[in-house]
Amino acid sequence: MRAPVELTMVGAGLRGAHCYGPVAHRHPDELRFVEVVEPNATRRRKFAEDHGIPEDRAHPGVAEWLASRRRSRAAVIATPDRQHVGPALAALEAGYEVLMEKPMAPTPEGCVELVRTAQRLGRTLQVCHVLRYTAFFRRLHEIVRSGVLGELITVEHRENIASWHMTHSYVRGAYADTSTSSPLLLAKACHDLDVMAWNLGDPCLRVSSVGSLQHFRPEHAPAGAPARCTDGCPVEPQCEFSALHVYLGEQDPDSSYGWRPRTPFSWMPLTDGGRFDPLTGMLTETAADRLAQLAQGPYGRCVYRCGNDAVDHQVVTMELASGATAVLVVHGYSDTDERTMRYDGTRATLSGRFGDFSPSELTLRHHRSGEVEELPVEAVPGLHGGGDVGLMRDFAAYLQGDAPPRSEGAEALDSHLLGFAAEVARSEARVVDVTRSLADWGWPRGT
């Protein structure tokens, strides 16, 4: 029996500790974490305890980690967005294979540097584009590339972000300030750009984009609204975006947690020591823990008084080399987190719906016969339709020589650079020549 692949977790925050870490517990014969790098002492200690990592393998920084004796073959880079490049480059140079969170870097030049470095060293660089590892998007990809649609004419893809997710991540949370994180298009919708590029295999020639921060602004705050939802806001009981509604749910003394969730983010950990295991559905925080955090931490703030600048809606329009067109819509006012899409070809139309917390569906409509096929999609539990688990298992299988890479850095780079080009188009209100932009950023087509 083969030994599991040994990994180092660099960044034990939400993605590292809550999404990828538990996969090692569920599949201990395939992968295990033997080291952790995390500057936050509470997170570092908790991750080490969860994975049986001794103290001398729990490092506060990358320098300390790389100065110690090497114990793993690969590193998972799950640091905050603007802290991806340094650890990833250092790990590659030190001989580690690397799986890194998206977006790869806060600049197009940084993304190119990562891929060039991996190529120069002959190292693995894969990106956490988790949608590629879901049963739904694998099936969608197979159908689009099969030719059953005929010549593809136009594509519409929507990233519908639930309002509670929008306010958590892009208003109150880590991605609210784009100067310290990434634009919404890269922080959230780079998954969608990646799936579209993967499915279409058709280079984008020109891109335009419009979008803005329309609603979550100070001038839209209700009269008398205080700085926090916990400070006696007069409209809190009716507010769509109330932190008490999003994070506490309905009080329920019969529940071991003290509340009954009203949104999936009622399970989102709010403390460094809090843990939610998506594989078991268990949360370590009590209602009292969470209420205390809302009274003093970032997630209890009024959504209209957060100083955020991330856009809350955006449209990207693409002209492809084949002559086909594609449109991506991203917005933060959906009733649930889901992605919807439609691919229209000369022979058939494919439409789909993919949700983290709702059933997924694919429908194929044949133009000539009028036949409608409801295509079966495997229902897989877990975040991103099982994509987080699939990603980690696939990366381990790749390192064992049992599977081909599915999200290589060079391929992910194409969709990242398209995202940067779209941001230029939006911020400068112009149509961007993508081929010229790629050359300017050091990644000419055909590289």
C-alpha positions in Angstrom: 0.0 0.0 0.0 1.4 3.4 -1.0 2.1 6.1 1.5 -0.2 9.2 1.2 1.2 12.4 -0.4 2.7 14.6 2.3 1.9 18.3 2.0 2.6 21.7 3.7 -0.3 24.1 4.2 0.8 27.7 3.7 -2.0 29.8 5.2 -4.4 28.2 7.6 -7.3 30.5 7.1 -10.8 29.8 5.7 -9.7 28.0 2.5 -6.7 26.2 4.0 -8.1 25.1 7.3 -11.8 24.8 6.6 -12.0 23.6 3.0 -8.8 21.8 2.1 -7.6 20.6 5.5 -10.6 18.4 6.2 -10.0 16.5 2.9 -6.9 14.9 4.5 -9.1 13.6 7.4 -11.6 12.1 5.0 -9.0 10.6 2.7 -5.9 9.8 4.9 -4.7 7.1 2.6 -4.3 9.7 -0.2 -2.9 12.8 1.4 -1.9 14.3 4.7 -0.6 17.6 6.0 2.8 17.3 7.8 3.7 21.0 8.2 1.9 24.3 8.4 3.0 27.9 7.9 0.7 30.5 9.4 1.5 33.8 11.2 -1.6 33.8 13.3 -0.7 31.8 16.4 -4.3 30.6 17.1 -4.8 29.4 13.6 -1.4 27.8 13.4 -1.9 25.9 16.7 -5.4 24.8 15.8 -4.3 23.5 12.3 -1.4 21.7 13.9 -3.6 20.1 16.5 -6.2 19.0 13.9 -3.5 17.3 11.8 -1.2 16.0 14.4 1.7 18.3 13.4 4.4 18.6 16.0 5.4 22.1 17.2 8.7 22.1 15.3 6.8 21.7 12.0 4.4 24.6 12.7 6.0 27.7 11.4 5.1 31.4 11.8 6.5 32.4 8.4 7.8 31.1 5.0 11.4 31.9 5.9 11.3 29.7 9.0 9.6 27.0 7.0 12.2 26.9 4.2 15.1 27.2 6.7 14.0 23.9 8.4 14.5 20.4 7.1 12.2 19.6 4.2 9.5 17.1 5.1 6.9 17.3 2.3 6.8 17.1 -1.4 4.3 19.8 -2.2 2.9 23.0 -0.8 -0.7 24.3 -0.8 -0.6 28.2 -1.0 -3.8 29.4 0.7 -2.6 32.8 2.0 -4.6 36.0 1.4 -4.8 37.2 -2.2 -1.9 39.7 -2.1 0.4 37.2 -0.3 0.3 34.5 -2.9 3.3 35.4 -5.1 6.1 35.5 -2.5 5.4 32.1 -0.9 4.6 30.4 -4.2 7.9 31.6 -5.8 9.9 30.7 -2.7 8.3 27.2 -2.6 9.0 26.6 -6.3 12.6 27.7 -6.0 13.0 25.4 -3.0 11.9 22.4 -5.0 8.3 22.1 -3.9 5.4 21.2 -6.3 2.8 23.9 -5.8 -1.0 24.1 -5.7 -2.1 27.7 -5.2 -5.3 29.5 -4.5 -6.7 31.9 -7.0 -6.2 34.6 -8.1 -2.6 33.8 -8.7 -1.4 37.4 -8.2 -2.7 40.9 -7.8 -1.1 42.0 -11.1 -0.9 40.4 -14.6 2.9 40.6 -14.4 2.9 38.7 -11.1 0.8 35.9 -12.7 3.3 35.7 -15.6 6.3 35.5 -13.3 4.8 32.6 -11.4 4.2 30.6 -14.6 7.6 31.4 -16.1 9.3 30.4 -12.9 7.5 27.0 -12.7 8.4 26.4 -16.4 12.1 27.4 -15.9 12.4 25.1 -12.9 10.3 22.2 -14.3 8.0 22.3 -11.3 4.3 21.7 -10.9 2.2 24.8 -10.6 -1.6 24.2 -10.4 -4.3 26.7 -9.5 -7.3 26.0 -7.3 -10.0 26.4 -10.1 -12.3 24.1 -8.2 -15.2 24.2 -10.7 -13.1 22.0 -13.1 -13.3 19.2 -10.4 -17.1 19.1 -10.1 -19.3 16.5 -11.9 -21.5 19.3 -13.2 -18.8 21.3 -15.0 -17.0 18.2 -16.3 -20.3 17.1 -17.9 -20.9 20.6 -19.3 -17.4 20.6 -20.8 -17.9 17.2 -22.4 -21.1 18.4 -24.1 -19.8 21.7 -25.3 -16.7 20.1 -26.8 -18.5 17.1 -28.3 -19.8 19.1 -31.3 -23.5 18.3 -30.6 -24.3 22.1 -30.4 -22.9 22.6 -33.9 -21.0 25.8 -34.5 -21.1 27.8 -31.3 -22.5 31.3 -31.8 -23.0 32.9 -28.4 -22.6 32.1 -24.7 -24.2 33.7 -21.6 -22.8 32.8 -18.2 -24.0 34.3 -14.9 -22.3 34.3 -11.5 -25.3 35.0 -9.2 -23.8 35.7 -5.8 -26.3 35.4 -2.9 -26.7 38.7 -1.0 -25.5 37.1 2.3 -22.3 35.9 0.5 -21.8 39.3 -1.2 -22.0 41.2 2.1 -19.8 38.7 3.9 -16.9 38.6 1.4 -17.1 41.8 -0.6 -18.7 44.4 1.7 -17.7 43.5 5.2 -14.9 41.0 4.6 -11.5 40.4 3.2 -12.3 41.4 -0.4 -14.2 44.6 0.3 -11.1 46.8 -0.3 -9.6 46.1 -3.7 -6.3 47.9 -2.7 -5.6 45.1 -0.3 -7.2 42.2 -2.1 -8.5 41.8 -5.7 -11.3 43.1 -7.9 -14.5 41.1 -7.7 -13.8 39.8 -11.2 -10.6 38.2 -10.1 -11.5 37.4 -6.5 -14.8 35.6 -7.3 -15.4 35.3 -11.1 -12.0 34.1 -12.2 -13.6 30.6 -11.7 -16.2 31.6 -14.3 -13.7 33.0 -16.7 -11.6 29.8 -16.4 -14.6 27.6 -17.1 -15.6 29.6 -20.1 -12.1 29.5 -21.5 -11.8 25.8 -20.8 -15.1 25.0 -22.5 -14.7 27.3 -25.5 -11.1 26.8 -26.4 -11.5 29.9 -28.5 -9.2 32.9 -27.7 -10.8 36.2 -26.8 -9.7 39.0 -29.2 -11.5 42.0 -27.7 -13.2 42.6 -24.4 -15.4 45.4 -22.9 -16.9 45.7 -19.5 -19.1 47.9 -17.3 -19.9 47.7 -13.6 -20.0 49.7 -10.4 -20.6 49.7 -6.7 -24.2 50.7 -6.9 -26.0 49.9 -3.6 -23.6 49.3 -0.6 -22.7 53.0 -0.2 -23.1 55.4 2.8 -25.8 57.5 1.2 -28.1 54.4 1.1 -28.0 53.8 4.8 -31.4 53.9 6.5 -32.2 56.9 8.7 -30.9 56.4 12.2 -28.8 53.3 11.3 -25.7 53.0 13.6 -22.3 51.7 12.7 -23.2 48.1 13.8 -26.2 45.9 13.5 -25.8 45.1 17.2 -26.1 48.7 18.3 -29.9 49.0 18.3 -30.5 49.7 14.6 -34.2 50.7 14.1 -34.5 48.8 10.8 -32.4 45.7 11.7 -35.5 43.4 12.0 -36.4 44.1 8.4 -33.0 44.7 6.9 -32.1 42.2 4.1 -28.4 42.5 5.1 -28.6 42.4 8.9 -25.6 40.6 10.4 -27.8 39.1 13.0 -29.9 37.5 10.3 -26.9 36.3 8.2 -24.7 34.9 11.0 -27.0 34.0 13.9 -30.2 32.8 12.3 -33.2 32.2 14.5 -32.6 31.5 18.2 -33.3 27.8 19.0 -32.5 26.7 22.6 -33.1 23.1 21.6 -30.1 23.2 19.2 -26.6 22.4 20.4 -25.5 25.5 18.6 -28.1 27.8 20.1 -29.6 28.8 16.8 -31.3 27.5 13.6 -29.6 28.8 10.5 -31.4 31.1 8.1 -28.5 31.3 5.6 -25.5 29.0 4.9 -23.3 31.7 6.4 -24.9 31.0 9.7 -22.2 28.3 9.9 -19.3 30.6 8.8 -16.7 30.7 11.5 -16.2 34.2 12.9 -13.3 33.6 15.3 -9.7 32.4 14.6 -10.3 29.3 16.7 -13.7 28.5 15.2 -13.9 25.6 12.9 -16.5 24.5 10.4 -16.0 21.1 8.7 -17.9 21.0 5.4 -17.6 17.3 5.3 -19.4 16.7 8.7 -21.4 19.9 9.0 -20.0 20.6 12.5 -19.2 24.1 13.8 -17.3 24.8 17.1 -18.7 28.2 17.9 -21.7 29.0 20.1 -24.3 31.7 19.6 -22.6 33.7 22.4 -19.2 33.5 20.6 -20.7 34.8 17.4 -22.7 37.6 19.0 -19.5 38.8 20.7 -17.7 38.9 17.4 -20.5 40.8 15.7 -20.3 43.4 18.4 -16.7 44.1 17.8 -15.4 42.4 14.6 -15.8 43.4 10.9 -18.8 41.2 10.2 -21.2 43.1 12.5 -20.8 46.4 10.7 -23.7 48.1 8.8 -23.2 47.2 5.1 -23.6 50.9 4.2 -20.7 52.0 6.5 -17.9 49.6 5.6 -15.7 51.8 3.4 -15.8 49.1 0.7 -15.1 49.7 -3.0 -15.6 46.3 -4.7 -18.2 46.5 -7.4 -21.5 44.8 -6.7 -22.4 44.1 -10.3 -20.4 43.8 -13.6 -20.9 42.7 -17.1 -18.0 41.4 -19.4 -18.5 41.1 -23.2 -16.1 39.1 -25.3 -15.4 38.8 -29.0 -13.8 35.4 -29.7 -11.4 34.5 -32.5 -14.1 32.3 -34.2 -16.5 35.2 -34.4 -18.6 33.9 -31.5 -19.5 36.2 -28.6 -19.6 35.5 -24.9 -21.1 37.5 -22.0 -20.3 37.1 -18.3 -22.6 38.7 -15.7 -21.6 38.9 -12.1 -23.8 40.4 -9.3 -24.3 40.2 -5.6 -28.1 40.3 -5.2 -29.2 36.8 -5.8 -31.5 34.8 -3.5 -29.0 31.9 -3.5 -25.5 31.2 -4.7 -25.8 29.7 -8.2 -24.3 29.9 -11.6 -26.5 29.8 -14.7 -25.4 29.5 -18.3 -26.6 29.1 -21.9 -24.6 27.9 -24.9 -26.3 28.5 -28.3 -25.0 26.7 -31.4 -26.3 26.2 -34.9 -27.8 22.8 -34.0 -28.7 22.8 -30.3 -28.9 24.9 -27.2 -27.4 23.8 -23.8 -28.6 25.5 -20.6 -27.6 24.8 -17.1 -27.9 25.7 -13.4 -25.2 25.0 -10.8 -25.7 25.8 -7.2 -23.7 25.2 -4.0 -26.9 24.9 -2.0 -29.5 24.0 -4.6 -30.0 21.2 -7.2 -28.0 21.4 -10.4 -29.5 20.7 -13.9 -28.4 20.6 -17.5 -30.9 20.7 -20.4 -30.1 20.1 -24.1 -32.6 21.3 -26.7 -32.2 20.1 -30.3 -33.3 22.7 -32.8 -34.4 20.6 -35.8 -36.2 17.8 -33.9 -37.4 19.8 -31.0 -36.2 17.1 -28.7 -35.5 18.2 -25.1 -33.0 16.2 -23.0 -32.8 16.6 -19.3 -29.2 15.4 -18.7 -28.4 13.7 -15.4 -25.9 15.3 -13.2 -24.3 13.5 -10.3 -25.1 15.2 -7.0 -22.0 15.5 -4.9 -22.1 16.9 -1.4 -19.7 19.6 -0.2 -18.7 23.1 -1.1 -18.5 23.9 -4.8 -20.4 20.8 -5.6 -17.6 18.6 -4.3 -15.0 20.6 -6.2 -12.8 21.4 -3.2 -12.5 17.7 -2.3 -12.0 16.7 -5.9 -9.3 19.3 -6.3 -7.2 18.0 -3.4 -7.7 14.3 -4.3 -6.8 15.0 -7.9 -3.7 16.9 -7.0 -2.5 14.0 -4.8 -3.3 11.6 -7.6 -1.3 13.7 -10.0 1.7 13.7 -7.7 1.4 9.9 -7.5 1.4 9.7 -11.3 -2.2 8.5 -11.4 -3.9 11.4 -13.1 -3.1 14.2 -15.6 -3.0 17.8 -14.4 -6.4 19.5 -14.7 -5.7 23.2 -13.8 -2.1 23.9 -14.8 -0.7 27.4 -14.2 -0.1 28.2 -17.9 -3.7 27.4 -18.7 -5.1 29.3 -15.7 -3.0 32.2 -16.7 -5.0 32.8 -19.9 -8.2 33.4 -18.0 -6.5 35.4 -15.3 -5.1 37.8 -17.9 -8.5 38.0 -19.6 -9.9 39.1 -16.2 -7.2 41.8 -15.9 -8.0 43.0 -19.4 -11.7 43.2 -18.6 -10.8 45.3 -15.5 -8.9 47.7 -17.7 -11.9 47.9 -20.0 -14.2 48.6 -17.1 -12.0 51.2 -15.3 -11.0 53.0 -18.5 -14.4 52.7 -20.2 -12.9 51.3 -23.5 -12.7 48.2 -25.6 -9.4 46.3 -24.9 -7.4 44.5 -27.5 -6.6 41.3 -25.5 -3.8 40.1 -27.8 -1.9 43.4 -27.4 -2.4 43.4 -23.6 -1.0 39.8 -23.3 2.1 40.9 -25.2 2.5 43.9 -23.0 2.3 41.8 -19.9 5.0 39.4 -21.2 2.7 36.5 -22.3 2.3 36.8 -26.0 -0.2 34.3 -27.6 1.4 31.0 -28.6 3.8 31.1 -25.6 
